[in-house]
Amino acid sequence: MVSIVYASWRNGISPMPSSARVRTAVAEEVNRLATYGTIVDAGSGWGTLAFELARRCPGSRIIGIENSPVPLWTARCLGRLAFRYRQGAGIAMEPRIRFIRGDLYDYSYEGADVVVCYLYPGAMKRLGPILRKRLPTGARVISVCFAMPGWVPERVVVCGDALHTKVYVYAPAECGE
C-alpha cells in the first residue's frame, strides 16, 4: 500500500484501469491503422489495456512501461499466468507482452508503431514534445480521456461508457505545434 501511495504521489496520479468499453475502443482504433507491429503502453499500470491489445490485435508486440512497483508486479504476474494457461491449453503462442520498469519520459520510443496512453493532463503536456521528437515517421499516438495539448487529432472517438470517454488518435509528425 505504501508503495502505491508513494508512486502515486511521485507521479501525480494513481494507476487507474480503463473500462472495458474504452479498452475495446482503443483496440479498434489500433486495428484501423495500416501497421501496428510494436505497441507501447506508456504508463501501463495494472496492464489491463495491454492485455486487451494483445487479445484483439493479432501479431502485435506490446511493451508496457510502468514505474510503480505494485501495478508493474501485478501486470507481470498476470502476463505469466495467461501465457502458461495458453501453453497448457495447447495453444502455441510466444509471449507478446513485456512489462518493463521505467520512466515513460526517458523511454526511446524508437521502434514504436503506436503509443497508447491513459495519463493525466500534466503528463500529457510533458510527454507531447518527447513523442514528437522520438517517434518514427508514421507512428501514431492514441490517448484515452485526455487530449495532447497543442496537438490536433486525426480522429476523436466517443466511447459508449457512462462517462462518454474520448479516445484521441494522433499522427505526431502531422500535428501542429
VEXDO-953876 format. One record per residue (C-alpha): z, x, y. Coordinates in steps of 0.5 Angstrom, whole numbers, padded with zeros to 4 digits, always signed. Layout:
N
ZXY
...
***
This chain:
177
+0000+0000+0000
+0002+0006+0005
-0005+0009+0003
-0009+0003+0005
-0005+0002+0012
-0006+0009+0014
-0013+0009+0012
-0014+0002+0016
-0010+0005+0022
-0014+0011+0022
-0021+0007+0021
-0019+0002+0026
-0020-0004+0021
-0018-0005+0014
-0023-0006+0008
-0026-0013+0008
-0030-0015+0002
-0036-0019+0004
-0037-0026+0001
-0042-0028-0005
-0047-0031+0000
-0047-0025+0004
-0048-0020-0002
-0054-0025-0004
-0057-0025+0003
-0056-0017+0003
-0059-0016-0004
-0065-0021-0002
-0067-0017+0004
-0067-0011+0001
-0072-0014-0004
-0076-0016+0001
-0077-0008+0003
-0083-0004+0000
-0078+0001-0002
-0071+0002-0003
-0070+0007-0008
-0064+0010-0005
-0059+0005-0002
-0053+0008+0002
-0047+0003+0003
-0043+0006+0009
-0036+0004+0008
-0037+0001+0001
-0029-0001+0001
-0028-0004-0006
-0035-0004-0008
-0037-0011-0008
-0043-0010-0004
-0046-0004-0008
-0044-0008-0015
-0049-0014-0012
-0054-0009-0010
-0054-0005-0017
-0055-0012-0020
-0060-0015-0016
-0064-0009-0014
-0067-0006-0020
-0069+0001-0020
-0065+0003-0014
-0059+0008-0014
-0053+0006-0010
-0049+0011-0006
-0042+0008-0004
-0039+0012+0002
-0031+0011+0003
-0025+0015+0006
-0020+0010+0004
-0017+0013-0003
-0015+0006-0006
-0021+0002-0005
-0025+0008-0007
-0021+0009-0013
-0022+0002-0015
-0029+0002-0014
-0030+0008-0018
-0026+0005-0024
-0030-0002-0024
-0036+0002-0024
-0034+0006-0030
-0032-0001-0034
-0038-0004-0032
-0042+0002-0035
-0038+0002-0041
-0039-0005-0042
-0046-0005-0042
-0047+0001-0046
-0042-0002-0051
-0047-0009-0051
-0053-0004-0053
-0056-0004-0046
-0059+0002-0044
-0057+0004-0037
-0055+0010-0033
-0050+0009-0028
-0054+0008-0022
-0048+0007-0017
-0044+0013-0015
-0038+0012-0010
-0036+0019-0006
-0030+0020-0002
-0033+0022+0005
-0034+0020+0012
-0040+0016+0014
-0041+0019+0020
-0041+0026+0017
-0046+0024+0011
-0053+0027+0012
-0057+0020+0010
-0063+0025+0009
-0065+0021+0002
-0063+0014+0004
-0069+0009+0004
-0064+0003+0006
-0057+0004+0009
-0052-0002+0009
-0046-0003+0013
-0041-0008+0014
-0037-0005+0019
-0033-0007+0026
-0037-0006+0033
-0034+0000+0035
-0036+0004+0028
-0043+0001+0029
-0043+0004+0036
-0041+0010+0034
-0046+0010+0027
-0052+0008+0031
-0054+0014+0034
-0052+0018+0028
-0057+0014+0024
-0063+0014+0029
-0062+0022+0028
-0061+0023+0021
-0065+0017+0017
-0072+0019+0015
-0078+0015+0017
-0079+0009+0014
-0072+0008+0012
-0068+0001+0014
-0061-0001+0016
-0058-0007+0014
-0052-0009+0018
-0047-0015+0016
-0044-0019+0021
-0044-0014+0027
-0051-0012+0031
-0052-0005+0032
-0051-0004+0040
-0058-0002+0043
-0062-0004+0037
-0067-0009+0036
-0067-0012+0029
-0073-0014+0026
-0070-0020+0023
-0064-0024+0023
-0061-0028+0017
-0056-0033+0018
-0052-0034+0011
-0050-0041+0008
-0043-0039+0008
-0037-0042+0012
-0038-0037+0018
-0045-0037+0018
-0045-0030+0018
-0051-0026+0020
-0055-0020+0017
-0059-0016+0021
-0065-0012+0019
-0067-0006+0023
-0072+0000+0023
-0069+0005+0027
-0075+0009+0029
-0077+0003+0032
-0071+0001+0035
-0070+0001+0043
-0065+0006+0046
***
